[in-house]
Amino acid sequence: MKNLTSHNYKLEEIQELRTYNSKSFRIKGTMERLIMGPFKISKQFFGNILTEFHIKPIHYVRNNMTLGNLDEIASYFGNKNGMSLKEGWDEKADFGWLGWYLKRQKLIKGKGIMLPNYSGLRLPLLLNTTSTFFPDPNPETTSVDGLVERDNAGSQTFASLRSGAGTVADDSTSATGGGRVYRLLASTTTDGFQILDRGIFLFDSSSLPDGATISSATFSFYIAAGNSSNALGLSAAHAAASLVGSTPASNTGLVAADYAQLGSTRYATDKNFADWNTDAYTDQALNATGITNISKTNITKLGTRSGVDLDNGTPAWSSAAGSIGACNQADVAGTTTDPKLTVIFTSVSSNRFASNIGLIRTG
């Protein structure tokens, strides 16, 4: 049995015994069968194992959870010599299966996985790693969050309120709902308005690898019960939360003049007021523009405005009525309700084996 291989026998695969990493064979003309698994081949006769030894994986799991032969994604695969992936592997392979393969390589002290376009360089993968960033609470060291506001203490047109100078900034309140997605307050004068708030949210994302490819990112805000209202009766588009960039004068503190430092380009699809969550996070997935503006070396700077503010529309008016999304700031105790930026990225580790491999399924 020392030289037991498929070349020594006329083998017939037993299809119903296929698994994601093994094949089973019947030896024609006998009652014996060979079972090829991820760690052994077993030769059985009437259920008795006669011998076993170690073999390499021959299957992989596709991202639709069907099985495929490894040569679909790999130009070479072995045991300690690892595997060389083909172009397009990331559109086919399930990341959970790749995680299993990497763990197996580490266990047997193999050479890991060689990526396309890295000829001669054999590295493990760091696949779809997730990093979550929060603004600093007061006193800030690298990043800040808070509200900026124009309060004219009277009444003016919405266009004038929108384009005027800021009068208030608050970046240190620990009260529930101390931050802003936005706020718009009407005055008692017909078609007049008094207050407009915007939100600024900065995140120190400099820990992202310089060579990381960001596949997705999500901005999340948390609004507690009783801290949101559309009493002003804004339309769905006008009451939506619009995610944009921001350029405050400082990364660690806000001033009233930062009211004018909110961008005009959408970084995500607007989140309609009716779709906001209460006592839970509301998420906005960044679009390609938003992802491009995530910094791998410094601070990622986001902001929020109402849809009517961003588009300079004509809001509904009702005497002294307001629409508001009062979210928690980073100064609320803990991080479980803080504004956050979640980034999913792929990169290659320069270590032989990464100690912080993080894998998630996609699709």
C-alpha positions as CSV (number, residue, x, y, z in Angstrom):
1,M,0.0,0.0,0.0
2,K,3.0,2.3,0.1
3,N,2.6,3.4,-3.5
4,L,-1.2,3.7,-3.4
5,T,-2.1,6.2,-6.1
6,S,-4.9,6.6,-8.7
7,H,-2.5,5.3,-11.3
8,N,-2.4,1.9,-9.8
9,Y,-6.1,1.3,-10.0
10,K,-9.0,1.6,-12.4
11,L,-11.0,4.1,-10.4
12,E,-14.6,5.2,-10.8
13,E,-15.6,8.3,-8.9
14,I,-18.6,8.0,-6.6
15,Q,-20.3,11.3,-7.4
16,E,-22.8,11.2,-4.5
17,L,-19.8,11.2,-2.0
18,R,-18.3,14.4,-3.3
19,T,-17.6,17.1,-0.8
20,Y,-16.1,20.6,-1.2
21,N,-12.6,19.3,-0.6
22,S,-12.7,15.5,-1.3
23,K,-13.5,12.9,-3.9
24,S,-14.4,9.3,-3.3
25,F,-13.6,6.4,-5.7
26,R,-14.7,2.9,-6.3
27,I,-12.1,0.4,-7.5
28,K,-13.7,-1.3,-10.4
29,G,-14.3,-5.0,-10.1
30,T,-13.9,-5.0,-6.3
31,M,-15.8,-4.0,-3.2
32,E,-13.1,-1.6,-2.2
33,R,-13.1,2.1,-2.5
34,L,-10.6,4.9,-2.0
35,I,-11.7,8.0,-0.1
36,M,-9.6,11.1,-0.9
37,G,-10.1,13.8,1.8
38,P,-8.3,17.1,2.7
39,F,-5.9,15.3,5.1
40,K,-5.9,11.6,3.9
41,I,-6.7,8.9,1.5
42,S,-8.5,5.9,3.0
43,K,-8.7,2.5,1.3
44,Q,-11.7,0.7,2.6
45,F,-12.9,-2.9,2.4
46,F,-16.3,-3.7,3.8
47,G,-16.0,-0.6,5.9
48,N,-12.5,-1.4,7.4
49,I,-9.8,1.3,6.9
50,L,-6.6,-0.5,5.7
51,T,-4.3,2.4,5.3
52,E,-4.2,6.3,5.1
53,F,-1.9,9.1,4.2
54,H,-2.0,12.9,3.6
55,I,-3.0,14.5,0.3
56,K,-3.6,18.0,-1.1
57,P,-7.0,19.7,-1.6
58,I,-8.4,19.2,-5.1
59,H,-11.7,21.2,-4.8
60,Y,-12.7,24.7,-3.8
61,V,-16.0,26.4,-2.9
62,R,-17.3,29.0,-5.4
63,N,-18.9,32.2,-4.1
64,N,-22.3,30.8,-4.9
65,M,-21.5,27.8,-2.6
66,T,-21.2,25.3,-5.4
67,L,-18.2,23.1,-5.8
68,G,-15.5,23.5,-8.4
69,N,-12.1,21.9,-9.3
70,L,-9.2,24.0,-8.1
71,D,-7.8,24.5,-11.5
72,E,-10.6,26.9,-12.2
73,I,-9.0,29.5,-9.9
74,A,-5.4,28.2,-9.6
75,S,-2.7,27.6,-12.2
76,Y,-0.9,25.5,-9.6
77,F,-1.9,23.9,-6.3
78,G,0.0,21.6,-4.0
79,N,0.7,20.9,-0.4
80,K,3.7,22.8,1.1
81,N,4.3,24.7,-2.1
82,G,0.9,26.3,-1.7
83,M,-1.2,27.7,-4.5
84,S,-0.9,30.1,-7.4
85,L,-4.1,32.0,-8.2
86,K,-5.3,32.9,-11.7
87,E,-6.7,36.3,-12.7
88,G,-10.3,36.5,-11.7
89,W,-10.1,34.3,-8.7
90,D,-11.8,36.9,-6.5
91,E,-14.9,36.8,-8.7
92,K,-15.2,33.0,-8.2
93,A,-13.8,31.8,-4.8
94,D,-15.7,31.9,-1.5
95,F,-13.6,33.8,1.0
96,G,-14.5,31.3,3.8
97,W,-12.9,28.5,1.8
98,L,-9.8,30.6,1.2
99,G,-9.6,31.2,4.9
100,W,-9.7,27.5,5.5
101,Y,-6.9,27.0,2.9
102,L,-4.7,29.6,4.5
103,K,-5.2,28.1,8.0
104,R,-4.2,24.7,6.5
105,Q,-1.1,26.3,4.9
106,K,-0.1,27.7,8.3
107,L,-0.6,24.4,10.0
108,I,1.6,22.5,7.5
109,K,4.1,25.3,7.2
110,G,3.3,25.8,3.6
111,K,4.2,28.7,1.3
112,G,0.8,30.3,1.3
113,I,-0.8,31.7,-1.9
114,M,0.8,33.5,-4.8
115,L,-1.3,36.3,-6.3
116,P,-1.6,37.2,-9.9
117,N,0.9,40.0,-11.0
118,Y,3.2,39.1,-8.1
119,S,5.5,36.8,-10.0
120,G,7.9,35.0,-7.8
121,L,6.4,36.6,-4.6
122,R,4.5,34.1,-2.5
123,L,2.4,35.7,0.2
124,P,-0.7,34.9,2.3
125,L,-3.8,36.9,1.7
126,L,-5.4,39.5,3.9
127,L,-8.9,39.3,2.5
128,N,-11.8,41.8,3.1
129,T,-10.5,43.1,6.3
130,T,-13.0,45.3,8.2
131,S,-11.8,48.4,10.1
132,T,-14.2,50.6,12.1
133,F,-13.3,54.2,12.9
134,F,-14.9,56.6,15.5
135,P,-14.3,60.3,16.1
136,D,-12.4,61.2,19.2
137,P,-14.4,62.3,22.3
138,N,-13.4,65.5,23.9
139,P,-10.5,66.3,24.4
140,E,-9.8,65.3,20.8
141,T,-6.4,64.2,19.7
142,T,-6.8,63.4,16.0
143,S,-10.5,63.8,15.0
144,V,-13.7,65.5,15.9
145,D,-17.4,65.5,15.4
146,G,-20.2,67.9,16.2
147,L,-22.7,70.3,14.8
148,V,-22.4,73.7,13.1
149,E,-25.3,76.1,12.9
150,R,-26.6,79.4,11.7
151,D,-29.1,80.9,14.1
152,N,-30.2,84.4,12.9
153,A,-32.3,85.0,16.0
154,G,-35.1,86.2,13.8
155,S,-36.5,85.3,10.4
156,Q,-35.1,85.2,6.9
157,T,-35.6,83.4,3.7
158,F,-34.3,79.8,3.5
159,A,-31.8,80.8,0.8
160,S,-30.3,83.5,3.0
161,L,-30.2,81.2,6.0
162,R,-28.5,78.5,3.9
163,S,-25.8,80.8,2.5
164,G,-25.2,83.0,5.6
165,A,-22.4,82.8,8.1
166,G,-22.4,80.2,10.9
167,T,-23.0,81.4,14.4
168,V,-22.7,78.3,16.6
169,A,-20.5,75.2,16.8
170,D,-20.7,72.4,19.4
171,D,-18.2,69.5,19.4
172,S,-18.1,68.4,23.1
173,T,-21.7,67.6,24.3
174,S,-22.2,64.2,25.9
175,A,-26.0,64.6,25.9
176,T,-28.0,62.1,24.0
177,G,-28.8,63.6,20.7
178,G,-26.2,66.3,21.1
179,G,-25.0,65.9,17.5
180,R,-26.8,66.6,14.3
181,V,-27.6,64.9,11.0
182,Y,-29.4,68.2,10.4
183,R,-32.0,70.6,11.8
184,L,-34.2,73.2,10.2
185,L,-36.5,75.4,12.3
186,A,-39.1,77.8,10.8
187,S,-39.8,81.2,12.3
188,T,-43.2,82.5,13.1
189,T,-43.0,84.8,10.0
190,T,-44.7,83.3,7.0
191,D,-42.1,81.5,4.8
192,G,-39.4,82.6,7.2
193,F,-36.7,80.4,8.8
194,Q,-34.5,80.8,11.8
195,I,-32.1,77.9,12.4
196,L,-30.2,75.5,10.1
197,D,-27.8,72.9,11.4
198,R,-25.3,70.6,9.7
199,G,-23.2,67.7,11.0
200,I,-19.4,67.3,10.7
201,F,-17.8,63.9,11.3
202,L,-14.0,63.2,11.1
203,F,-12.3,59.8,11.4
204,D,-8.6,59.0,11.7
205,S,-8.3,56.3,9.1
206,S,-4.5,56.6,8.7
207,S,-4.1,53.0,9.9
208,L,-5.4,51.7,6.6
209,P,-2.6,50.1,4.6
210,D,-1.2,52.3,1.9
211,G,-1.8,49.6,-0.7
212,A,-5.3,48.7,0.5
213,T,-8.0,48.5,-2.1
214,I,-11.3,49.6,-0.5
215,S,-14.2,47.6,-1.7
216,S,-16.9,49.2,0.4
217,A,-17.4,51.7,3.2
218,T,-20.4,52.7,5.4
219,F,-21.1,55.8,7.4
220,S,-23.5,55.2,10.4
221,F,-25.3,57.5,12.7
222,Y,-27.3,56.7,15.8
223,I,-30.5,58.5,16.8
224,A,-32.2,57.7,20.1
225,A,-36.0,57.6,20.5
226,G,-37.5,61.0,20.6
227,N,-34.6,62.7,18.8
228,S,-36.0,62.9,15.3
229,S,-39.0,64.7,13.9
230,N,-40.4,66.0,10.6
231,A,-43.0,68.3,12.2
232,L,-42.1,70.9,9.5
233,G,-43.5,68.5,6.9
234,L,-40.6,68.4,4.6
235,S,-41.0,66.2,1.5
236,A,-39.2,62.8,1.4
237,A,-36.3,64.3,-0.7
238,H,-36.0,67.4,1.5
239,A,-36.1,65.5,4.8
240,A,-33.4,63.0,3.6
241,A,-29.9,62.8,5.2
242,S,-27.3,63.7,2.6
243,L,-23.7,62.6,3.1
244,V,-21.0,64.9,1.8
245,G,-17.4,65.9,2.5
246,S,-16.3,68.5,5.0
247,T,-13.3,70.7,5.4
248,P,-13.3,72.2,8.9
249,A,-10.4,74.5,9.8
250,S,-9.1,72.1,12.5
251,N,-9.2,68.3,12.8
252,T,-9.7,68.5,16.5
253,G,-12.2,71.3,17.1
254,L,-15.1,73.0,15.3
255,V,-15.8,76.7,15.0
256,A,-18.9,78.6,13.7
257,A,-17.1,79.4,10.4
258,D,-17.1,75.7,9.6
259,Y,-20.8,76.0,8.8
260,A,-19.6,77.1,5.4
261,Q,-17.2,74.1,5.0
262,L,-19.7,71.4,4.0
263,G,-19.4,70.0,0.5
264,S,-22.0,69.9,-2.2
265,T,-21.2,66.5,-3.7
266,R,-23.1,63.4,-2.5
267,Y,-20.9,60.7,-1.0
268,A,-23.8,58.3,-0.7
269,T,-27.5,57.8,-1.7
270,D,-29.6,60.0,0.5
271,K,-31.3,58.3,3.4
272,N,-34.9,59.2,3.6
273,F,-36.3,60.3,7.0
274,A,-38.8,57.5,6.9
275,D,-35.9,55.0,6.7
276,W,-34.0,56.2,9.7
277,N,-33.7,53.8,12.6
278,T,-34.5,54.7,16.2
279,D,-32.3,53.4,19.0
280,A,-30.2,51.7,16.3
281,Y,-27.7,52.7,13.6
282,T,-28.8,54.1,10.3
283,D,-26.3,53.2,7.6
284,Q,-25.3,55.0,4.4
285,A,-23.1,53.1,2.0
286,L,-20.5,55.3,0.4
287,N,-20.5,55.6,-3.4
288,A,-17.4,55.6,-5.6
289,T,-16.8,59.3,-4.9
290,G,-17.1,58.8,-1.2
291,I,-14.7,55.8,-1.2
292,T,-12.2,57.8,-3.2
293,N,-12.2,60.4,-0.5
294,I,-11.3,58.0,2.4
295,S,-7.8,58.8,3.5
296,K,-5.3,56.0,4.0
297,T,-2.7,58.4,5.5
298,N,-4.7,61.0,7.5
299,I,-8.2,62.0,8.4
300,T,-11.4,61.1,6.5
301,K,-13.7,64.1,6.6
302,L,-17.5,63.7,6.2
303,G,-20.5,65.9,6.8
304,T,-24.3,65.7,6.7
305,R,-26.9,68.1,5.4
306,S,-30.6,67.9,4.8
307,G,-31.6,67.2,1.2
308,V,-33.3,70.6,0.9
309,D,-30.1,72.3,2.2
310,L,-27.8,70.4,-0.2
311,D,-30.1,71.2,-3.2
312,N,-31.1,74.7,-2.1
313,G,-34.8,73.8,-2.5
314,T,-37.9,75.5,-1.2
315,P,-38.8,73.8,2.1
316,A,-42.3,73.5,3.5
317,W,-43.2,76.1,6.1
318,S,-45.2,75.8,9.3
319,S,-45.0,78.4,12.0
320,A,-42.3,77.6,14.6
321,A,-42.1,74.0,13.4
322,G,-38.9,72.1,12.9
323,S,-37.4,69.0,11.3
324,I,-34.5,67.4,13.1
325,G,-32.2,64.4,13.2
326,A,-30.4,64.7,16.5
327,C,-27.7,62.0,16.6
328,N,-25.3,61.0,19.3
329,Q,-21.8,62.4,19.2
330,A,-18.6,60.6,20.2
331,D,-18.8,62.3,23.6
332,V,-21.6,60.0,24.7
333,A,-20.1,57.4,27.0
334,G,-18.7,54.3,25.2
335,T,-18.7,53.8,21.4
336,T,-21.8,51.7,21.0
337,T,-23.8,54.8,19.7
338,D,-20.9,56.9,18.3
339,P,-20.9,58.0,14.7
340,K,-18.7,55.4,12.8
341,L,-17.1,54.7,9.5
342,T,-16.7,51.1,8.6
343,V,-14.3,50.3,5.8
344,I,-13.9,46.9,4.1
345,F,-10.6,46.5,2.1
346,T,-8.3,44.0,0.6
347,S,-4.5,44.1,0.9
348,V,-1.4,41.9,0.9
349,S,0.5,41.4,4.1
350,S,4.3,41.6,3.9
351,N,4.6,39.0,6.7
352,R,4.9,35.3,5.9
353,F,1.6,34.8,7.7
354,A,-0.6,37.5,8.9
355,S,-1.7,37.2,12.5
356,N,-4.9,39.3,12.0
357,I,-6.5,37.6,9.0
358,G,-10.1,38.7,8.8
359,L,-12.4,37.0,6.3
360,I,-16.0,37.6,5.5
361,R,-18.2,36.1,2.8
362,T,-19.3,38.4,0.1
363,G,-22.3,38.2,-2.1
